[in-house]
């Protein structure tokens, strides 16, 4: 039996988490790319056969990333020198043409098997990569979440096999076409969420030889990998506070893993020396950002938090109320995922606001019936949507919605203390991203939203609206008021 040990390090959903922070209650630095790079460098020195992979969403989430439209992120990622990377949904945030530019900036390969240029039936990205390490051949391929299609919905040139069944068949195509007798290990990099990874593993034919699924998107923290259909599935949470590590023994004769150990390694200053060169490089971006954005905009009465996108939050209430006031609407649905930080204030700078809400999206207002409004709330508050992968919302202070989890429906929907009536009409304001994907996210079609003939673009820049609102409203607190209630 000819075996060889490999160490596979993996990150996902880094979201521009470049800088280390002091951990609450402890006197040590946690996370940040400098410490992460230091640990990767340390492992590369200690172990003989190391591969580092990233399963999507390198970009978006920091002001450094936003200011340079992801170019800074790709340049910084070049310092980490990943061996292979997969696309996440946020790689498309600056548009498809810009993504193709970012790919050229990257010194590392980006793999994806299921995005196609429709007219020519050609894959958009490199569909697979074979890495030869210590005489062993390791095949990588990647698939993406349906949210990528949401971002590209207006682009008719691009299509994708996005259902799990279709994605699994694409993996089969790659395996059948390129997995010969010399392929010792097959790894799929996904960005579809942990639960979907499990379902995907069930669909894969064992003869295709997939050994590992390394995923992202749902920000899942694991104690150990899931094993499904003979495939190990892992993910490494979110950000740079941790990194996943596989230490595996591969048999060249059977092309299989004969021994496996996985750990979720916390990244702090006790585990490795920071990469000082990378730190200096990141600081060149940080200094420029600080000079431009460190002006005080307003002050909250206290720090406002946004711990979870699935629940009503203090910061979410402030933002939803700001948008509701400018749009003069009955119901504001602000995407929880648009709020990219966990807390803000009490002193709020321009840098804080741009980091918090980096999406410069339009706001549109629509006149819809009470029955349709109830349908929307039944959809967005359902249990299945609150799984770390759904599209959740914050709402304004006029609204109170109570969802009965036992009955699986809303039992109360009020506006200004009055029950919503099916036959009355109400003003609903949403971001254009959610308008473009209203059927999937809100369970209501574009045609239904605009059929009253009274739809209106309120602003082309929600970001500017938020900034002006906060400049003119001091001492906000965003307290939790029971706007969204889940009754067990």
VEXLUMMAR-745185 format. One record per residue (C-alpha): x, y, z; residue number from 1; residue in three letters. Coordinates in steps of 0.25 Angstrom, whole numbers, plus 2048, in hexadecimal, padded with zeros to 3 digits. Each point is the difference from the previous one (the first is absolute). Layout:
N
+-----+-----+-----+-----+------+
|  c1 |  c2 |  c3 |  nr | rest |
+-----+-----+-----+-----+------+
|   X |   Y |   Z | NUM |  ALA |
...
+-----+-----+-----+-----+------+
! end
This chain:
488
+-----+-----+-----+-----+------+
|  c1 |  c2 |  c3 |  nr | rest |
+-----+-----+-----+-----+------+
| 800 | 800 | 800 |   1 |  UNK |
| 806 | 80D | 7FC |   2 |  UNK |
| 7FB | 80C | 808 |   3 |  UNK |
| 803 | 80E | 802 |   4 |  UNK |
| 7FB | 80B | 80A |   5 |  UNK |
| 7FA | 80D | 7FC |   6 |  UNK |
| 7FC | 80C | 808 |   7 |  UNK |
| 7F4 | 808 | 7FA |   8 |  UNK |
| 7FD | 80D | 806 |   9 |  UNK |
| 7F3 | 807 | 7FC |  10 |  UNK |
| 7F9 | 80D | 802 |  11 |  UNK |
| 7F3 | 806 | 7FB |  12 |  UNK |
| 7F7 | 80C | 801 |  13 |  UNK |
| 80C | 809 | 804 |  14 |  UNK |
| 7F8 | 80C | 7FC |  15 |  UNK |
| 80C | 80A | 800 |  16 |  UNK |
| 803 | 7FD | 80F |  17 |  UNK |
| 80E | 805 | 7FF |  18 |  UNK |
| 803 | 805 | 80D |  19 |  UNK |
| 803 | 7FA | 80E |  20 |  UNK |
| 7F8 | 804 | 80C |  21 |  UNK |
| 801 | 7FF | 80F |  22 |  UNK |
| 7F7 | 7F5 | 805 |  23 |  UNK |
| 7F5 | 805 | 80A |  24 |  UNK |
| 805 | 7FD | 80E |  25 |  UNK |
| 80E | 7FB | 7FC |  26 |  UNK |
| 80D | 806 | 7FD |  27 |  UNK |
| 803 | 7FA | 7F3 |  28 |  UNK |
| 7FF | 803 | 7F1 |  29 |  UNK |
| 7F6 | 7F7 | 7F8 |  30 |  UNK |
| 7FE | 7FE | 7F1 |  31 |  UNK |
| 805 | 809 | 7F5 |  32 |  UNK |
| 807 | 7FC | 7F4 |  33 |  UNK |
| 80E | 803 | 806 |  34 |  UNK |
| 7FE | 7F6 | 80B |  35 |  UNK |
| 7F9 | 7F6 | 7F6 |  36 |  UNK |
| 80C | 801 | 7F6 |  37 |  UNK |
| 809 | 7FE | 80B |  38 |  UNK |
| 7F9 | 7F3 | 804 |  39 |  UNK |
| 800 | 7FC | 7F1 |  40 |  UNK |
| 80F | 803 | 7FF |  41 |  UNK |
| 803 | 7F8 | 80D |  42 |  UNK |
| 7F8 | 7F4 | 7FB |  43 |  UNK |
| 807 | 800 | 7F2 |  44 |  UNK |
| 80D | 800 | 807 |  45 |  UNK |
| 7FD | 7F5 | 80A |  46 |  UNK |
| 7F8 | 7F6 | 7F6 |  47 |  UNK |
| 805 | 7FB | 7F3 |  48 |  UNK |
| 7F4 | 800 | 7F8 |  49 |  UNK |
| 7F7 | 80C | 802 |  50 |  UNK |
| 7F4 | 805 | 7F8 |  51 |  UNK |
| 7F8 | 80C | 803 |  52 |  UNK |
| 7F2 | 803 | 7FA |  53 |  UNK |
| 7F6 | 80A | 802 |  54 |  UNK |
| 7F1 | 7FD | 7FD |  55 |  UNK |
| 7FA | 80D | 7FC |  56 |  UNK |
| 7FD | 80E | 805 |  57 |  UNK |
| 80D | 806 | 801 |  58 |  UNK |
| 7FB | 80E | 7FD |  59 |  UNK |
| 7F5 | 809 | 805 |  60 |  UNK |
| 7FF | 803 | 80F |  61 |  UNK |
| 80B | 80A | 803 |  62 |  UNK |
| 802 | 80F | 7FC |  63 |  UNK |
| 80D | 7FC | 7FA |  64 |  UNK |
| 7FA | 7F7 | 7F6 |  65 |  UNK |
| 7F4 | 809 | 7FD |  66 |  UNK |
| 809 | 80C | 7FD |  67 |  UNK |
| 809 | 7F8 | 7F6 |  68 |  UNK |
| 7F5 | 7F7 | 7FB |  69 |  UNK |
| 806 | 7F3 | 804 |  70 |  UNK |
| 80E | 804 | 7F9 |  71 |  UNK |
| 806 | 802 | 80E |  72 |  UNK |
| 7FB | 7F3 | 804 |  73 |  UNK |
| 806 | 7F8 | 7F5 |  74 |  UNK |
| 80D | 807 | 802 |  75 |  UNK |
| 800 | 7FC | 80E |  76 |  UNK |
| 7FC | 7F2 | 7FD |  77 |  UNK |
| 80C | 7FF | 7F7 |  78 |  UNK |
| 808 | 801 | 80D |  79 |  UNK |
| 7F9 | 7F4 | 806 |  80 |  UNK |
| 802 | 7F8 | 7F3 |  81 |  UNK |
| 7F5 | 7F6 | 800 |  82 |  UNK |
| 802 | 7F4 | 7F7 |  83 |  UNK |
| 7F1 | 801 | 7FB |  84 |  UNK |
| 7F4 | 808 | 803 |  85 |  UNK |
| 7F1 | 7FF | 7FD |  86 |  UNK |
| 7F6 | 80B | 7FD |  87 |  UNK |
| 7F6 | 804 | 80A |  88 |  UNK |
| 7F4 | 809 | 7FD |  89 |  UNK |
| 807 | 80D | 805 |  90 |  UNK |
| 80A | 7FE | 7F6 |  91 |  UNK |
| 7F6 | 805 | 7F6 |  92 |  UNK |
| 7FC | 80D | 808 |  93 |  UNK |
| 808 | 809 | 7F8 |  94 |  UNK |
| 7FA | 7FA | 7F3 |  95 |  UNK |
| 804 | 7F5 | 7F6 |  96 |  UNK |
| 80A | 808 | 7F8 |  97 |  UNK |
| 807 | 805 | 80C |  98 |  UNK |
| 801 | 7F1 | 806 |  99 |  UNK |
| 807 | 7FC | 7F3 | 100 |  UNK |
| 80A | 80C | 802 | 101 |  UNK |
| 802 | 7FB | 80F | 102 |  UNK |
| 803 | 7F2 | 7FA | 103 |  UNK |
| 80B | 806 | 7F8 | 104 |  UNK |
| 806 | 808 | 80D | 105 |  UNK |
| 800 | 7F3 | 808 | 106 |  UNK |
| 80D | 7F7 | 7FF | 107 |  UNK |
| 7F8 | 7F4 | 804 | 108 |  UNK |
| 7F6 | 7F7 | 7F8 | 109 |  UNK |
| 7F1 | 802 | 802 | 110 |  UNK |
| 7F8 | 7F4 | 7FD | 111 |  UNK |
| 7F1 | 7FE | 7FD | 112 |  UNK |
| 7F9 | 7F5 | 7F8 | 113 |  UNK |
| 7F2 | 805 | 7FF | 114 |  UNK |
| 800 | 80F | 7FA | 115 |  UNK |
| 7FE | 800 | 7F1 | 116 |  UNK |
| 800 | 80B | 7F5 | 117 |  UNK |
| 7F3 | 7FC | 7FB | 118 |  UNK |
| 801 | 803 | 7F1 | 119 |  UNK |
| 80D | 7F8 | 7FE | 120 |  UNK |
| 7FE | 7F5 | 80B | 121 |  UNK |
| 80D | 803 | 806 | 122 |  UNK |
| 804 | 800 | 80E | 123 |  UNK |
| 803 | 80E | 805 | 124 |  UNK |
| 80B | 7FC | 80A | 125 |  UNK |
| 80B | 7F5 | 800 | 126 |  UNK |
| 7F7 | 7F4 | 803 | 127 |  UNK |
| 80B | 7F8 | 807 | 128 |  UNK |
| 80E | 7FF | 805 | 129 |  UNK |
| 809 | 7F5 | 802 | 130 |  UNK |
| 80B | 802 | 80A | 131 |  UNK |
| 80C | 7F7 | 801 | 132 |  UNK |
| 806 | 7FF | 80E | 133 |  UNK |
| 80B | 7F6 | 804 | 134 |  UNK |
| 7FC | 7F7 | 7F4 | 135 |  UNK |
| 7F1 | 800 | 803 | 136 |  UNK |
| 7F6 | 806 | 7F7 | 137 |  UNK |
| 7F5 | 808 | 807 | 138 |  UNK |
| 7F4 | 805 | 7F8 | 139 |  UNK |
| 7F8 | 80C | 804 | 140 |  UNK |
| 7F3 | 806 | 7FA | 141 |  UNK |
| 7F5 | 809 | 805 | 142 |  UNK |
| 7F2 | 804 | 800 | 143 |  UNK |
| 7F8 | 80C | 805 | 144 |  UNK |
| 7F3 | 804 | 807 | 145 |  UNK |
| 7F3 | 804 | 7F9 | 146 |  UNK |
| 803 | 80E | 806 | 147 |  UNK |
| 80A | 802 | 7F5 | 148 |  UNK |
| 7F5 | 7FF | 7F6 | 149 |  UNK |
| 7F8 | 80A | 808 | 150 |  UNK |
| 80C | 80A | 7FE | 151 |  UNK |
| 800 | 7FD | 7F1 | 152 |  UNK |
| 7F2 | 7FF | 7FE | 153 |  UNK |
| 800 | 80C | 7F6 | 154 |  UNK |
| 80C | 7FA | 7F8 | 155 |  UNK |
| 7FA | 7F7 | 7F5 | 156 |  UNK |
| 80D | 7FC | 7FB | 157 |  UNK |
| 803 | 7F8 | 80D | 158 |  UNK |
| 7F9 | 7F3 | 804 | 159 |  UNK |
| 803 | 7F6 | 80A | 160 |  UNK |
| 7FC | 7F2 | 805 | 161 |  UNK |
| 7FC | 804 | 80E | 162 |  UNK |
| 7F7 | 7F5 | 806 | 163 |  UNK |
| 807 | 7F6 | 808 | 164 |  UNK |
| 7FC | 7F5 | 7F6 | 165 |  UNK |
| 806 | 808 | 7F5 | 166 |  UNK |
| 80C | 804 | 808 | 167 |  UNK |
| 803 | 7F2 | 803 | 168 |  UNK |
| 7FF | 7FC | 7F2 | 169 |  UNK |
| 80B | 80B | 7FC | 170 |  UNK |
| 809 | 7FA | 80B | 171 |  UNK |
| 7FD | 7F2 | 7F9 | 172 |  UNK |
| 804 | 806 | 7F3 | 173 |  UNK |
| 80D | 805 | 805 | 174 |  UNK |
| 803 | 7F3 | 807 | 175 |  UNK |
| 7FD | 7F8 | 7F4 | 176 |  UNK |
| 808 | 808 | 7F7 | 177 |  UNK |
| 80C | 803 | 808 | 178 |  UNK |
| 801 | 7F6 | 80B | 179 |  UNK |
| 809 | 7F5 | 7FB | 180 |  UNK |
| 808 | 7F5 | 808 | 181 |  UNK |
| 80A | 80A | 804 | 182 |  UNK |
| 7F6 | 809 | 808 | 183 |  UNK |
| 803 | 7FD | 80E | 184 |  UNK |
| 7F7 | 80A | 807 | 185 |  UNK |
| 7F3 | 808 | 7FB | 186 |  UNK |
| 7FC | 80C | 807 | 187 |  UNK |
| 7F4 | 809 | 7FD | 188 |  UNK |
| 800 | 80E | 805 | 189 |  UNK |
| 7F2 | 805 | 802 | 190 |  UNK |
| 7F8 | 80D | 804 | 191 |  UNK |
| 7F2 | 7FB | 802 | 192 |  UNK |
| 7FF | 7FE | 80F | 193 |  UNK |
| 802 | 7F5 | 809 | 194 |  UNK |
| 7F3 | 7F9 | 800 | 195 |  UNK |
| 800 | 801 | 7F0 | 196 |  UNK |
| 80E | 7FA | 801 | 197 |  UNK |
| 7FA | 7F4 | 807 | 198 |  UNK |
| 7F5 | 7FF | 7F6 | 199 |  UNK |
| 80A | 801 | 7F5 | 200 |  UNK |
| 809 | 7F5 | 806 | 201 |  UNK |
| 7F4 | 7F6 | 7FF | 202 |  UNK |
| 7FE | 803 | 7F1 | 203 |  UNK |
| 80F | 7FD | 7FC | 204 |  UNK |
| 803 | 7F2 | 7FA | 205 |  UNK |
| 80A | 7F9 | 809 | 206 |  UNK |
| 807 | 7FC | 7F3 | 207 |  UNK |
| 803 | 80F | 7FD | 208 |  UNK |
| 80A | 7FF | 80B | 209 |  UNK |
| 7FD | 80D | 808 | 210 |  UNK |
| 807 | 7FF | 80D | 211 |  UNK |
| 7FE | 80E | 807 | 212 |  UNK |
| 7F6 | 80B | 7FE | 213 |  UNK |
| 806 | 80D | 806 | 214 |  UNK |
| 7F5 | 80B | 801 | 215 |  UNK |
| 7FB | 80D | 803 | 216 |  UNK |
| 7F5 | 80A | 800 | 217 |  UNK |
| 7F8 | 7FC | 80D | 218 |  UNK |
| 80C | 804 | 809 | 219 |  UNK |
| 7FE | 7F3 | 807 | 220 |  UNK |
| 809 | 7FD | 80C | 221 |  UNK |
| 803 | 7F1 | 802 | 222 |  UNK |
| 806 | 7F7 | 80B | 223 |  UNK |
| 803 | 7F5 | 7F5 | 224 |  UNK |
| 7FD | 7FE | 7F2 | 225 |  UNK |
| 7F3 | 7F9 | 7FB | 226 |  UNK |
| 802 | 7F3 | 7F9 | 227 |  UNK |
| 7F6 | 7FD | 7F5 | 228 |  UNK |
| 800 | 7F6 | 7F5 | 229 |  UNK |
| 80F | 7FE | 803 | 230 |  UNK |
| 803 | 80F | 7FF | 231 |  UNK |
| 805 | 808 | 80B | 232 |  UNK |
| 7FA | 80E | 800 | 233 |  UNK |
| 806 | 80C | 807 | 234 |  UNK |
| 7FF | 80F | 802 | 235 |  UNK |
| 808 | 80B | 808 | 236 |  UNK |
| 7F5 | 809 | 805 | 237 |  UNK |
| 802 | 80F | 7FB | 238 |  UNK |
| 80B | 80A | 800 | 239 |  UNK |
| 80F | 7FE | 804 | 240 |  UNK |
| 7FE | 7FC | 80E | 241 |  UNK |
| 802 | 7F1 | 7FD | 242 |  UNK |
| 805 | 7F7 | 7F5 | 243 |  UNK |
| 7FC | 7F2 | 7FD | 244 |  UNK |
| 80B | 7F5 | 7FF | 245 |  UNK |
| 800 | 7F2 | 7FB | 246 |  UNK |
| 80B | 7F7 | 802 | 247 |  UNK |
| 7FE | 7F4 | 7F7 | 248 |  UNK |
| 807 | 7F3 | 7FC | 249 |  UNK |
| 7FD | 7FC | 7F2 | 250 |  UNK |
| 803 | 7F3 | 7FA | 251 |  UNK |
| 805 | 800 | 7F1 | 252 |  UNK |
| 7FC | 7F2 | 7FD | 253 |  UNK |
| 7F1 | 802 | 804 | 254 |  UNK |
| 7FF | 80F | 7FE | 255 |  UNK |
| 7F9 | 802 | 80D | 256 |  UNK |
| 802 | 806 | 80E | 257 |  UNK |
| 805 | 7F6 | 80A | 258 |  UNK |
| 801 | 809 | 80C | 259 |  UNK |
| 7FA | 80E | 802 | 260 |  UNK |
| 801 | 80A | 80B | 261 |  UNK |
| 7F9 | 80E | 800 | 262 |  UNK |
| 801 | 80C | 809 | 263 |  UNK |
| 7FA | 80E | 800 | 264 |  UNK |
| 80D | 808 | 804 | 265 |  UNK |
| 7FD | 80D | 807 | 266 |  UNK |
| 809 | 80B | 7FB | 267 |  UNK |
| 806 | 809 | 80A | 268 |  UNK |
| 80E | 805 | 804 | 269 |  UNK |
| 803 | 7F4 | 808 | 270 |  UNK |
| 800 | 7F7 | 7F4 | 271 |  UNK |
| 80A | 807 | 7F7 | 272 |  UNK |
| 808 | 80C | 7FD | 273 |  UNK |
| 7F9 | 80A | 7F8 | 274 |  UNK |
| 804 | 802 | 7F1 | 275 |  UNK |
| 806 | 80E | 801 | 276 |  UNK |
| 802 | 802 | 7F2 | 277 |  UNK |
| 7F1 | 7FD | 7FD | 278 |  UNK |
| 7FD | 809 | 80C | 279 |  UNK |
| 808 | 80C | 7FA | 280 |  UNK |
| 7F9 | 7FE | 7F3 | 281 |  UNK |
| 7F2 | 800 | 806 | 282 |  UNK |
| 803 | 80C | 808 | 283 |  UNK |
| 803 | 808 | 7F3 | 284 |  UNK |
| 7F1 | 7FE | 7FC | 285 |  UNK |
| 7FC | 802 | 80F | 286 |  UNK |
| 807 | 80D | 801 | 287 |  UNK |
| 7FA | 805 | 7F3 | 288 |  UNK |
| 7F2 | 7FC | 804 | 289 |  UNK |
| 802 | 807 | 80E | 290 |  UNK |
| 804 | 80D | 7FA | 291 |  UNK |
| 7F3 | 800 | 7F8 | 292 |  UNK |
| 7F6 | 7FA | 809 | 293 |  UNK |
| 803 | 803 | 80E | 294 |  UNK |
| 7F6 | 80C | 802 | 295 |  UNK |
| 7F5 | 7FF | 80A | 296 |  UNK |
| 7F2 | 800 | 7FB | 297 |  UNK |
| 7F8 | 7FE | 80C | 298 |  UNK |
| 7FF | 7FA | 80E | 299 |  UNK |
| 7F6 | 7F5 | 805 | 300 |  UNK |
| 7FB | 7FF | 80E | 301 |  UNK |
| 808 | 7F3 | 801 | 302 |  UNK |
| 806 | 7F5 | 7F8 | 303 |  UNK |
| 7F6 | 7FA | 7F6 | 304 |  UNK |
| 802 | 7F2 | 7FD | 305 |  UNK |
| 7FD | 7F6 | 7F4 | 306 |  UNK |
| 803 | 7F2 | 805 | 307 |  UNK |
| 7F7 | 7F8 | 7F7 | 308 |  UNK |
| 7FA | 803 | 7F3 | 309 |  UNK |
| 7F4 | 7F7 | 803 | 310 |  UNK |
| 7FB | 808 | 80C | 311 |  UNK |
| 7FC | 80F | 803 | 312 |  UNK |
| 80C | 808 | 803 | 313 |  UNK |
| 803 | 80D | 806 | 314 |  UNK |
| 809 | 805 | 7F4 | 315 |  UNK |
| 7F6 | 7FA | 7F6 | 316 |  UNK |
| 7F5 | 808 | 807 | 317 |  UNK |
| 808 | 80D | 7FE | 318 |  UNK |
| 802 | 7FD | 7F1 | 319 |  UNK |
| 7F2 | 7FB | 7FD | 320 |  UNK |
| 7FA | 80D | 807 | 321 |  UNK |
| 80A | 809 | 7F8 | 322 |  UNK |
| 7FB | 7FA | 7F3 | 323 |  UNK |
| 7F1 | 800 | 804 | 324 |  UNK |
| 801 | 80F | 803 | 325 |  UNK |
| 806 | 804 | 7F3 | 326 |  UNK |
| 7F7 | 7F7 | 7F8 | 327 |  UNK |
| 7F3 | 804 | 808 | 328 |  UNK |
| 7FC | 7F1 | 800 | 329 |  UNK |
| 7F7 | 7F7 | 808 | 330 |  UNK |
| 80A | 7F4 | 800 | 331 |  UNK |
| 80F | 801 | 7FE | 332 |  UNK |
| 807 | 7F2 | 7FD | 333 |  UNK |
| 80F | 803 | 802 | 334 |  UNK |
| 809 | 7F4 | 7FC | 335 |  UNK |
| 806 | 7FB | 80D | 336 |  UNK |
| 80C | 7FB | 7F8 | 337 |  UNK |
| 802 | 80E | 7FB | 338 |  UNK |
| 805 | 804 | 80E | 339 |  UNK |
| 80E | 7FB | 800 | 340 |  UNK |
| 805 | 802 | 80E | 341 |  UNK |
| 7FC | 7FB | 80E | 342 |  UNK |
| 7FF | 80D | 807 | 343 |  UNK |
| 802 | 80F | 7FE | 344 |  UNK |
| 801 | 80C | 809 | 345 |  UNK |
| 7FE | 807 | 809 | 346 |  UNK |
| 809 | 80A | 7F8 | 347 |  UNK |
| 7FE | 7FD | 7F2 | 348 |  UNK |
| 80A | 804 | 7F5 | 349 |  UNK |
| 7FE | 800 | 7F1 | 350 |  UNK |
| 809 | 7F4 | 800 | 351 |  UNK |
| 7F6 | 7F9 | 809 | 352 |  UNK |
| 7F5 | 803 | 7F7 | 353 |  UNK |
| 807 | 7FC | 7F3 | 354 |  UNK |
| 804 | 7F3 | 807 | 355 |  UNK |
| 7F3 | 7FD | 805 | 356 |  UNK |
| 7F8 | 802 | 7F3 | 357 |  UNK |
| 809 | 7FF | 7F4 | 358 |  UNK |
| 7F5 | 7FD | 7F6 | 359 |  UNK |
| 7FC | 80D | 7F8 | 360 |  UNK |
| 7F3 | 7FA | 7FC | 361 |  UNK |
| 7F3 | 807 | 7FC | 362 |  UNK |
| 7F3 | 801 | 808 | 363 |  UNK |
| 7F3 | 7FD | 7F9 | 364 |  UNK |
| 7F2 | 802 | 806 | 365 |  UNK |
| 7F4 | 7F8 | 7FC | 366 |  UNK |
| 7F1 | 800 | 803 | 367 |  UNK |
| 7FB | 7F2 | 803 | 368 |  UNK |
| 7F4 | 7F9 | 807 | 369 |  UNK |
| 800 | 7FC | 80E | 370 |  UNK |
| 7FE | 7F1 | 7FB | 371 |  UNK |
| 80D | 801 | 7F8 | 372 |  UNK |
| 807 | 807 | 80C | 373 |  UNK |
| 7FC | 7F4 | 809 | 374 |  UNK |
| 805 | 7F7 | 7F6 | 375 |  UNK |
| 80E | 807 | 800 | 376 |  UNK |
| 801 | 7FF | 80F | 377 |  UNK |
| 7FC | 7F1 | 800 | 378 |  UNK |
| 80B | 7FE | 7F7 | 379 |  UNK |
| 80B | 808 | 806 | 380 |  UNK |
| 7FD | 7FC | 80E | 381 |  UNK |
| 7FE | 7F1 | 7FE | 382 |  UNK |
| 809 | 7F6 | 807 | 383 |  UNK |
| 808 | 7FB | 7F4 | 384 |  UNK |
| 804 | 80E | 7FC | 385 |  UNK |
| 807 | 802 | 80E | 386 |  UNK |
| 80B | 7F5 | 7FE | 387 |  UNK |
| 80C | 809 | 7FD | 388 |  UNK |
| 7FE | 7FF | 7F1 | 389 |  UNK |
| 7F3 | 808 | 7FE | 390 |  UNK |
| 7FD | 80E | 7FD | 391 |  UNK |
| 7FB | 807 | 80C | 392 |  UNK |
| 7FB | 80E | 803 | 393 |  UNK |
| 800 | 80C | 80A | 394 |  UNK |
| 7F3 | 808 | 800 | 395 |  UNK |
| 7FC | 80E | 805 | 396 |  UNK |
| 7F9 | 804 | 80D | 397 |  UNK |
| 7F2 | 801 | 7FA | 398 |  UNK |
| 800 | 7F1 | 7FE | 399 |  UNK |
| 7FD | 7F4 | 80A | 400 |  UNK |
| 800 | 7F2 | 7FA | 401 |  UNK |
| 7FE | 7F4 | 809 | 402 |  UNK |
| 803 | 7F2 | 7FA | 403 |  UNK |
| 7FB | 7F3 | 806 | 404 |  UNK |
| 80A | 7F5 | 7FE | 405 |  UNK |
| 7F7 | 7F5 | 804 | 406 |  UNK |
| 7F5 | 805 | 7F6 | 407 |  UNK |
| 80B | 804 | 7F6 | 408 |  UNK |
| 7F9 | 80D | 7FC | 409 |  UNK |
| 7FF | 80F | 805 | 410 |  UNK |
| 7F5 | 801 | 80B | 411 |  UNK |
| 802 | 810 | 801 | 412 |  UNK |
| 804 | 80A | 7F6 | 413 |  UNK |
| 7FD | 80F | 804 | 414 |  UNK |
| 804 | 80D | 7FA | 415 |  UNK |
| 7FF | 80C | 80A | 416 |  UNK |
| 7F9 | 7F7 | 80A | 417 |  UNK |
| 7F5 | 7FC | 7F6 | 418 |  UNK |
| 7FE | 7F2 | 7FA | 419 |  UNK |
| 804 | 7FF | 7F1 | 420 |  UNK |
| 7F3 | 7FE | 7F8 | 421 |  UNK |
| 801 | 7F7 | 7F4 | 422 |  UNK |
| 7F8 | 80A | 7F7 | 423 |  UNK |
| 807 | 80D | 804 | 424 |  UNK |
| 80D | 805 | 7F9 | 425 |  UNK |
| 80D | 803 | 807 | 426 |  UNK |
| 80D | 806 | 7FC | 427 |  UNK |
| 80C | 7F6 | 800 | 428 |  UNK |
| 80E | 805 | 7FE | 429 |  UNK |
| 80C | 7F7 | 7FC | 430 |  UNK |
| 80E | 800 | 7FA | 431 |  UNK |
| 801 | 7FE | 7F1 | 432 |  UNK |
| 808 | 7F3 | 803 | 433 |  UNK |
| 7F4 | 7FA | 806 | 434 |  UNK |
| 7F7 | 806 | 7F6 | 435 |  UNK |
| 808 | 7F9 | 7F5 | 436 |  UNK |
| 7FF | 7F3 | 808 | 437 |  UNK |
| 7F2 | 802 | 806 | 438 |  UNK |
| 7FA | 7F2 | 7FC | 439 |  UNK |
| 80B | 7F9 | 807 | 440 |  UNK |
| 802 | 809 | 80C | 441 |  UNK |
| 7F2 | 805 | 803 | 442 |  UNK |
| 7F7 | 7F6 | 7F9 | 443 |  UNK |
| 7FA | 80B | 7F7 | 444 |  UNK |
| 803 | 802 | 7F2 | 445 |  UNK |
| 804 | 80E | 7F9 | 446 |  UNK |
| 7F3 | 800 | 7F9 | 447 |  UNK |
| 7F8 | 7FF | 80D | 448 |  UNK |
| 809 | 80B | 806 | 449 |  UNK |
| 7FE | 80A | 7F5 | 450 |  UNK |
| 7F2 | 7FD | 7FC | 451 |  UNK |
| 7FA | 80B | 807 | 452 |  UNK |
| 807 | 80A | 7F7 | 453 |  UNK |
| 805 | 808 | 80C | 454 |  UNK |
| 80E | 7FA | 802 | 455 |  UNK |
| 80B | 80B | 801 | 456 |  UNK |
| 80F | 801 | 801 | 457 |  UNK |
| 802 | 807 | 80D | 458 |  UNK |
| 80F | 802 | 7FF | 459 |  UNK |
| 80B | 7FA | 7F8 | 460 |  UNK |
| 80A | 800 | 80C | 461 |  UNK |
| 7FB | 7FA | 80D | 462 |  UNK |
| 80E | 802 | 805 | 463 |  UNK |
| 7FF | 80F | 7FE | 464 |  UNK |
| 7F2 | 800 | 807 | 465 |  UNK |
| 805 | 7F9 | 80C | 466 |  UNK |
| 80C | 809 | 801 | 467 |  UNK |
| 7F7 | 80D | 7FF | 468 |  UNK |
| 7F6 | 7FA | 80A | 469 |  UNK |
| 80B | 7FD | 80B | 470 |  UNK |
| 806 | 80E | 7FE | 471 |  UNK |
| 7F3 | 806 | 804 | 472 |  UNK |
| 7FC | 7F7 | 80B | 473 |  UNK |
| 808 | 7FF | 80C | 474 |  UNK |
| 7FF | 7F7 | 80C | 475 |  UNK |
| 7F8 | 7F5 | 7FA | 476 |  UNK |
| 7FF | 7F3 | 807 | 477 |  UNK |
| 7F9 | 7F5 | 7F8 | 478 |  UNK |
| 7FB | 7F9 | 80B | 479 |  UNK |
| 7F9 | 7F2 | 7FE | 480 |  UNK |
| 7F1 | 802 | 800 | 481 |  UNK |
| 7FA | 7F3 | 7FB | 482 |  UNK |
| 7FF | 804 | 7F2 | 483 |  UNK |
| 803 | 7F2 | 7FC | 484 |  UNK |
| 7FB | 7F5 | 80A | 485 |  UNK |
| 801 | 7F1 | 7FE | 486 |  UNK |
| 7F6 | 7F9 | 809 | 487 |  UNK |
| 804 | 7F1 | 803 | 488 |  UNK |
+-----+-----+-----+-----+------+
! end
